Amino acid sequence: MNDSYQVPQQPSPPPPPATPQPPAPQGMPVWATVPPQGMPAQAPVRPPAPQGMPLPAPPSVMPLARKKKKSKKPLVISLAATLMVALIAAGALVVPELLRSNAYNQALEQFEMGNYAQAYEGFLALEDYKEAAAWARTSSDYVQFEEAIELYDRGEYTEARVVFAWLEHSGIPHTNDWLDACDYGIADDYYAAGDLAAAIMAFQALAGYQDSELRTKQCKYERAEQYLAEGELERAYDAFIALGSFEDSTERAAGCHFAFPASGFLYQDPGYYYDMCAIEIDYRYSSGASYFKIYSGETLVATLFVNANSSVQVKLAPGSYVVKEGTGDRWFGEQLAFGTRGWYTTLVYDDSGNEYLSLEHNVLVTLTMNATENANVSERNESLSTF
C-alpha cells in the first residue's frame, strides 16, 4: 500500500444558487432592473406604485318638468352628500390595495436580499394577491435549501441529502451538485468507519465526481489487504488482480499463491501407518499437478501432492478408503487447495460408481491417472466444500 496516500478533504460546497423567477403577473407592466448579487438576470416583476383610484362620475341630472320654482339649496346639499359618499367609497378601496401592494413589494425586496424566511412570511400573508402564492412556494424552497446546506456543513450528509433530493425538481440551481457532495461525504464516512464494502459501492456510484475513482481503487486495495491478513488468499488474489496496475497490485497478487509442492505426501495420520501395504498414485498427465486426500470414513488419514509424470506411494493400514482429487492452476495451500476455480472429484472404481477402495494386507494398489489404456479409475464431480 502507498503510505503517501491521504484522504481527500471534503469537497467545497457549490456556489450559492441563482433564484428561479415565478411567472410575471398578467397584465402588469415590466421594466428593466439591475438584479442583486446571486439573482437571475431579470429580477422578479415589480408593479408601479398604485395610483389613486378615479373618482366615480356624478349621477346624471334628469331634466325636471317645469314646476313652481323652488329654492336650489336642498339640491346643492343632495349633490354634496352624494359626492361625499362616493369619495368615502373610493378611499375604502384605495387604502387596502395600497397596503397590500406595499407589503408585496417589501416581500420581493426581502427575497432579493436573500432573506427567504421573511419573504416567505410576507408572501404567505398576502394569500392570493397577484403572484404571492407562487413566490411563497419558491421562498419556502430556498429556506429548506439553506437548511440543507447547514446540515451539510455540520457533516450530517444523509440528512442533508434527503432535503436536497426533495428539492431536486424545484428549479433551484446546483441542487444536483449538492447531492453529489452529500454522496461523497457519505462514502467518506463509510471509509472512516472501516466499512470498505459500503465505501466502495458509494464511491463507485459517484464515478467521475472529484477523485471518487481514485478513492474506489484505494478502498479496493485496502480490502484486498484485509483478505490477505485474514488468510483468504484466493479472494486477496482476485482483488489485487482486479486492480490491474494500481500501485503494486500485480506484485501483491503474485504473493497470494504458492509454487506447487514437490511430489510426495504432505500429511499422514500416524495411527493409520502400516508398512506392509500401500496405495500408489501414478500420475501420467504431461502437465499440471493434483492434490489427493484419502479418507477412512470421516477421518482424513493422508494427503499427497503429485506433479506431472510422477508417482507417489503412501503406506496405510488395511481397510476401506475414499480418495478425492483436486487440480488447478494456482495453489493456495492445503486448506484452500486450488481455490474455487479448481476441479474436484471423488475417484470411483467400477461402473456402479463404487467409491470405496479396499486395501488388504501385503498388497500395493496402484491408481493410474490419465492412462490411454489399463486405466483403473474414473471420477465423480465434487465440490470444494466437501473435498
Secondary structure, DSSP 8 states (H G I E B T S, - for coil): --TT---------------------TT---------TTS-SS-----------------------------SHHHHHHHHHHHHHHHHHHHHHHHHHHHHHHHHHHHHHHHHTT-HHHHHHHHHHTTTSTTHHHHHHHHHHHHHHHHHHHHHHTT-HHHHHHHHHHTTTS--TTHHHHHHHHHHHHHHHHHHTT-HHHHHHHHHHTTTSTTHHHHHHHHHHHHHHHHHHTT-HHHHHHHHHHTTTSTTHHHHHHTTSB----SEEEEE-GGG--TT-EEEEEE--SS-EEEEEEEETTEEEEEEEEETTEEEEEE--SEEEEEEEEE-S-B--TTTTTGGGSEEEEEE-STT----EEE-TT-EEEEEES-SSS---EEEEE-GGG-
